[in-house]
């Protein structure tokens, strides 16, 4: 096969893959209009009140904030809850869904925004390694209960102070403040069993792929929090997977088993889809 560039090579790999592993970080949501919080500058650009307070992402994304400043904590997470609830996934999600309809697949994502479920992927084939903003738990926690809050709440946010107004979410068992079931910084109260169950399903799926050709399509996974990148590169070493990395800011790749596109997810996936149609 003669390839006319990396787009053709990527298209051929996907067309001939036994299985697809979709791996994504915060950059995957950028084409849907979501911020990726790349460093403090990205956070402060999205939320000017946080810049005025001089707080970093690490200081905002911590369970301590729910204890010390609960209205600010739910202002930050509540606004994101509202935005993620209202946001429609961009075309790249739907391209991936179409490819996966005829191929064995799994999703590994550090995103908490529910974009893959909204796009029509089966929840049982998604591993949200850092949790979900639409699943909540007790801040104490008083039990191991994690509940689905997708349709439970709509937040009123004072954007000048980035504070939630009105009644804050509460644990139905003990009445303590609720929090998202998201793994935060310095987090000793995160309930991990939902994410662990998803990880166990992913590992079981990977074990079934032994000896098969796996293509990883990685989108928007940066180096600041390298969970997704590290996972992709480990599969190159341990499973002989081929990696297609799509990232406009961090496109570096680890050797010959990878292709890099320094573009946004929607544009790169659309280009690959067009190439697949003519190969």
Helices and strands as residue ranges (DSSP letters): H 6-15, E 19-24, G 26-32, H 39-46, H 48-53, H 57-60, H 63-68, H 70-86, H 91-101, E 104-109, H 115-118, G 123-125, E 126-128, E 131-138, E 146-148, E 156-158, E 163-165, E 178-182, H 193-208, E 214-219, H 227-239, E 242-246, E 258-261, H 265-278
